[in-house]
Amino acid sequence: MRCVILDDYQGVATSYADWSVLGDVEVAPVSEHLEGEALLDVLSGAEIVMVMRERTPLTRELLERLPDLRLVVTSGMRNASIDLAACVERGVVVCGTASSPAPPAELTWALILGLARHLEREAASLRAGGPWQLTVGRDLAGATLGVVGLGKIGRRVAQVGRAFGMDVVAWSPHLTDERAAEAGASRAESLSALMAAADVVTLHLVLSESTRGLVGAAELGALRPHALLVNTSRAGLVDTGALLEALRAGRLAGAGLDVFDEEPLPSGHPLRSLPQVLATPHLGYVTEDNYRTFFSQGVEDIAAWRAGEPVRRLG
């Protein structure tokens, strides 16, 4: 039996779990991101595939060309890039793993602080032997943090904002005053109202048909020119074209981005070079403890499935 681990970018999948407990299962990590026929070639003949979040979509078209596939394991308990209906139709079991909300919340603050204090520019200048001090940083104490989506991650981000002495406002389609108050935030009447009030806006909503493109030209237009926008959730929440236009026109001061419409981000994409953008390659969940959870529970998923008792089933 063969198990392919896709998008093991750092080449560490086999070091974060004891795969030997699976006995005769051949474990085949793939470090490069593959698409099209190259992806099909790697997956052909494999009974088990482990995917990392939405790095590689498992579409109906791909699944139909993988007659040997019997089990898909995904990191996390939600993966919109897997066609669950097609898996069910083909008798492919889909299982997930736990995932901590702490790492993406921490990276959110790394991006906020990096933008507010111009860390990328200052560190690059120091490393290159350039001028000593180029910029004047932004104060967060006394500023307003706007949190869009007050779930497990959003609440953590809000708590840190309050620790920095920020006023926190929050909004999501079904947020109540009570839930906002529990997180130490006040509820904004609308997304536009939050955008207009906040000095820093951070997005933490699940991507769905109702939230896709939620932040478009109108919402970005409500921001004040000194505002910062951070997205460690899903790229589809924001109209990328509108964001690029707003950045180029100086209608917001900066964007901290960890998620993109296409990943890996193409080498010539403008988000790689705009000076107001602090971008990271989807590192939100990439930490030692999370990887240890992903891969160790992935092994558990495979073992349970082979024993006829699948756990953490998604489909």
C-alpha positions as CSV (number, residue, x, y, z in Angstrom):
1,M,0.0,0.0,0.0
2,R,1.3,3.4,-1.0
3,C,0.8,6.8,0.8
4,V,1.7,10.0,-1.0
5,I,2.2,13.1,1.1
6,L,1.8,16.2,-1.1
7,D,3.4,19.6,-0.8
8,D,5.9,18.7,2.0
9,Y,7.7,21.9,1.2
10,Q,10.2,21.7,4.0
11,G,10.8,17.9,3.6
12,V,9.9,17.3,7.2
13,A,6.7,15.1,7.1
14,T,8.4,11.9,8.1
15,S,10.3,13.5,11.0
16,Y,7.2,14.8,12.8
17,A,5.5,11.4,13.3
18,D,6.4,7.7,13.6
19,W,5.3,6.3,10.2
20,S,6.8,3.0,10.9
21,V,3.8,1.9,12.9
22,L,2.0,1.6,9.6
23,G,4.0,-1.4,8.7
24,D,4.0,-2.2,5.0
25,V,2.7,1.2,3.9
26,E,5.1,2.9,1.6
27,V,5.3,6.6,2.5
28,A,6.3,8.9,-0.4
29,P,6.6,12.6,0.5
30,V,6.7,15.1,-2.3
31,S,8.4,18.4,-1.6
32,E,7.6,20.3,-4.8
33,H,4.2,21.6,-5.7
34,L,2.8,19.7,-8.6
35,E,-0.1,20.3,-11.0
36,G,-1.6,18.7,-14.1
37,E,-0.1,15.5,-15.5
38,A,2.9,15.7,-13.1
39,L,0.5,15.5,-10.2
40,L,-1.4,12.7,-11.7
41,D,1.8,10.7,-12.3
42,V,2.8,11.0,-8.7
43,L,-0.7,10.0,-7.4
44,S,-1.3,7.2,-9.8
45,G,-1.5,3.8,-8.0
46,A,-1.6,5.4,-4.5
47,E,-4.3,4.1,-2.2
48,I,-3.7,7.0,0.3
49,V,-3.0,10.7,-0.2
50,M,-2.3,13.2,2.5
51,V,-2.8,16.8,1.7
52,M,-1.7,20.0,3.5
53,R,-4.7,22.3,3.8
54,E,-5.6,23.7,0.3
55,R,-2.2,23.5,-1.2
56,T,-3.3,21.0,-3.8
57,P,-7.0,20.8,-4.8
58,L,-8.5,17.3,-5.1
59,T,-11.1,18.0,-7.8
60,R,-13.7,15.7,-9.3
61,E,-11.7,15.6,-12.5
62,L,-8.6,14.5,-10.7
63,L,-10.3,12.0,-8.5
64,E,-11.9,10.3,-11.5
65,R,-8.4,9.6,-12.8
66,L,-7.3,8.0,-9.6
67,P,-9.1,4.6,-9.5
68,D,-6.9,3.2,-6.8
69,L,-7.4,6.0,-4.2
70,R,-9.2,4.9,-1.1
71,L,-8.3,7.4,1.7
72,V,-7.6,11.1,1.8
73,V,-6.1,12.7,4.9
74,T,-6.1,16.4,5.2
75,S,-4.5,18.6,7.9
76,G,-7.3,20.4,9.7
77,M,-10.9,19.5,9.9
78,R,-12.0,21.7,7.0
79,N,-10.7,21.7,3.4
80,A,-12.8,23.5,0.8
81,S,-10.4,22.3,-2.0
82,I,-11.5,18.6,-1.6
83,D,-14.6,17.6,-3.6
84,L,-16.2,15.7,-0.8
85,A,-19.2,14.7,-2.9
86,A,-17.0,13.2,-5.5
87,C,-15.1,11.3,-2.8
88,V,-18.3,9.9,-1.3
89,E,-19.5,8.8,-4.8
90,R,-16.2,7.0,-5.4
91,G,-16.1,5.4,-2.0
92,V,-13.0,7.4,-0.9
93,V,-12.9,8.1,2.8
94,V,-11.8,11.6,3.9
95,C,-10.3,12.2,7.4
96,G,-8.9,15.2,9.1
97,T,-6.7,16.3,12.0
98,A,-6.8,18.8,14.7
99,S,-5.2,22.3,14.2
100,S,-4.4,24.9,16.7
101,P,-5.7,28.5,16.3
102,A,-2.6,29.9,18.0
103,P,-0.1,29.9,15.1
104,P,-2.2,31.9,12.7
105,A,-3.1,34.4,15.4
106,E,0.6,34.8,16.2
107,L,1.5,35.3,12.6
108,T,-1.2,37.9,12.3
109,W,0.6,39.9,14.9
110,A,3.9,39.4,13.3
111,L,2.5,41.0,10.1
112,I,0.8,43.9,12.0
113,L,4.0,44.7,14.0
114,G,6.1,44.3,10.9
115,L,4.0,46.8,9.0
116,A,3.6,49.2,11.9
117,R,7.4,49.4,12.6
118,H,8.6,48.9,9.0
119,L,10.7,45.9,10.1
120,E,11.3,44.5,6.6
121,R,12.8,47.8,5.3
122,E,14.8,48.6,8.5
123,A,16.2,45.0,8.8
124,A,17.2,45.0,5.1
125,S,18.9,48.3,5.4
126,L,20.8,47.3,8.5
127,R,21.9,44.0,6.9
128,A,23.1,45.9,3.8
129,G,25.1,48.4,5.8
130,G,22.7,51.2,4.9
131,P,21.5,54.3,6.8
132,W,20.9,53.9,10.5
133,Q,17.1,54.4,11.0
134,L,15.0,55.2,7.9
135,T,11.4,55.3,9.2
136,V,9.2,56.4,12.0
137,G,7.0,53.7,13.4
138,R,3.3,53.6,14.1
139,D,1.9,53.5,17.6
140,L,-0.6,50.7,18.3
141,A,-1.5,51.8,21.8
142,G,-4.5,54.0,21.6
143,A,-5.2,52.9,18.0
144,T,-8.3,51.0,16.9
145,L,-8.1,47.3,15.8
146,G,-10.9,46.1,13.6
147,V,-11.3,42.3,13.7
148,V,-13.5,40.8,11.0
149,G,-14.6,37.4,12.2
150,L,-14.5,36.7,16.0
151,G,-14.0,32.9,16.0
152,K,-11.2,31.0,17.7
153,I,-8.4,32.9,15.8
154,G,-10.1,36.3,15.8
155,R,-10.7,36.2,19.6
156,R,-7.0,35.5,20.2
157,V,-6.0,38.4,17.9
158,A,-8.5,40.7,19.8
159,Q,-7.0,39.7,23.2
160,V,-3.5,40.6,22.0
161,G,-4.8,43.9,20.7
162,R,-6.2,44.8,24.1
163,A,-2.9,43.8,25.7
164,F,-1.3,46.4,23.4
165,G,-3.7,49.0,24.6
166,M,-5.8,49.1,21.5
167,D,-9.5,49.7,21.2
168,V,-11.0,46.6,19.5
169,V,-14.1,46.7,17.3
170,A,-15.4,43.5,15.6
171,W,-17.8,42.5,12.9
172,S,-19.1,39.4,11.3
173,P,-22.5,38.6,9.7
174,H,-23.9,37.0,12.8
175,L,-21.9,38.6,15.6
176,T,-23.9,39.7,18.6
177,D,-23.1,42.5,21.1
178,E,-22.7,39.8,23.8
179,R,-20.2,37.7,21.9
180,A,-18.2,40.8,21.0
181,A,-18.1,41.9,24.6
182,E,-16.9,38.5,25.7
183,A,-13.9,39.0,23.5
184,G,-13.3,42.5,24.8
185,A,-14.6,44.2,21.7
186,S,-17.4,46.4,20.7
187,R,-19.6,45.3,17.7
188,A,-19.5,47.5,14.6
189,E,-22.9,48.0,12.9
190,S,-21.5,47.0,9.5
191,L,-18.3,46.0,7.8
192,S,-18.1,49.4,6.2
193,A,-18.4,51.0,9.7
194,L,-15.6,48.8,11.0
195,M,-13.4,49.7,8.0
196,A,-14.0,53.4,8.5
197,A,-13.2,53.3,12.3
198,A,-10.1,51.0,12.3
199,D,-6.5,51.9,12.1
200,V,-5.7,48.2,11.5
201,V,-8.1,45.7,10.0
202,T,-7.5,41.9,10.3
203,L,-9.6,39.2,8.6
204,H,-10.5,36.0,10.2
205,L,-13.6,34.7,8.4
206,V,-14.2,31.3,6.8
207,L,-14.3,31.5,3.0
208,S,-17.7,30.6,1.7
209,E,-20.0,31.7,-1.2
210,S,-21.4,34.4,1.1
211,T,-18.0,35.8,2.2
212,R,-16.1,35.5,-1.1
213,G,-15.1,39.0,-2.3
214,L,-16.5,40.5,0.9
215,V,-13.8,43.1,1.0
216,G,-14.0,44.9,-2.4
217,A,-13.5,48.3,-3.8
218,A,-16.2,49.9,-1.7
219,E,-15.0,48.4,1.6
220,L,-11.4,49.3,0.8
221,G,-12.6,52.8,0.0
222,A,-14.0,53.1,3.5
223,L,-10.5,52.7,5.0
224,R,-8.5,55.8,5.9
225,P,-5.3,56.3,4.0
226,H,-3.1,55.5,7.1
227,A,-4.9,52.2,7.7
228,L,-3.3,48.7,7.5
229,L,-5.1,45.6,6.2
230,V,-3.9,42.1,7.3
231,N,-5.2,38.8,5.8
232,T,-4.0,35.5,7.3
233,S,-7.4,33.8,6.6
234,R,-8.2,33.2,2.9
235,A,-7.3,35.3,-0.1
236,G,-10.8,34.9,-1.6
237,L,-12.2,37.2,1.1
238,V,-10.6,40.1,-0.7
239,D,-10.9,41.3,-4.2
240,T,-7.2,41.2,-5.1
241,G,-7.6,43.6,-8.1
242,A,-9.3,46.2,-5.9
243,L,-6.6,45.7,-3.3
244,L,-3.8,46.3,-5.8
245,E,-5.5,49.4,-7.1
246,A,-6.0,50.8,-3.6
247,L,-2.3,50.2,-2.7
248,R,-1.1,51.8,-5.9
249,A,-3.3,54.8,-5.4
250,G,-2.2,55.2,-1.8
251,R,-5.7,54.7,-0.4
252,L,-4.3,52.5,2.4
253,A,-0.8,52.5,4.0
254,G,0.0,48.8,3.8
255,A,-1.2,45.2,3.6
256,G,0.1,42.2,5.4
257,L,-0.7,39.1,3.5
258,D,-0.2,35.4,4.1
259,V,-2.7,34.0,1.6
260,F,-3.1,34.4,-2.1
261,D,-5.5,33.6,-4.9
262,E,-2.8,31.4,-6.5
263,E,-0.3,29.5,-4.4
264,P,2.6,29.4,-4.7
265,L,2.4,33.0,-5.8
266,P,3.8,33.4,-9.4
267,S,7.3,35.0,-9.4
268,G,6.2,38.1,-11.3
269,H,3.0,38.8,-9.3
270,P,2.8,42.5,-8.2
271,L,2.1,41.5,-4.6
272,R,5.8,40.2,-4.5
273,S,7.2,43.7,-5.2
274,L,4.8,46.4,-4.0
275,P,6.7,48.3,-1.2
276,Q,3.5,48.6,0.9
277,V,3.1,44.9,1.1
278,L,4.6,42.6,3.7
279,A,3.9,39.1,2.4
280,T,4.7,35.6,3.7
281,P,4.2,32.3,1.9
282,H,1.1,31.0,3.8
283,L,3.0,30.3,7.0
284,G,0.0,30.8,9.3
285,Y,-0.3,27.2,10.4
286,V,3.3,26.2,9.8
287,T,4.8,25.6,13.2
288,E,6.4,22.7,15.0
289,D,3.5,21.8,17.2
290,N,1.0,22.1,14.4
291,Y,3.1,19.9,12.1
292,R,3.5,17.4,14.9
293,T,-0.3,17.3,15.3
294,F,-1.0,17.1,11.6
295,F,1.4,14.2,10.8
296,S,0.9,12.2,14.0
297,Q,-2.8,12.4,13.7
298,G,-2.5,11.6,10.0
299,V,-0.7,8.4,10.9
300,E,-3.6,7.7,13.4
301,D,-6.1,8.3,10.6
302,I,-4.4,5.8,8.3
303,A,-4.1,3.2,11.0
304,A,-7.7,3.5,12.1
305,W,-8.9,3.4,8.5
306,R,-6.9,0.2,7.8
307,A,-8.5,-1.3,10.9
308,G,-11.9,-0.6,9.5
309,E,-12.7,2.2,12.1
310,P,-12.0,5.6,10.5
311,V,-11.7,8.5,12.8
312,R,-12.1,12.3,12.3
313,R,-14.2,11.6,9.2
314,L,-15.1,14.5,6.9
315,G,-16.7,12.4,4.2
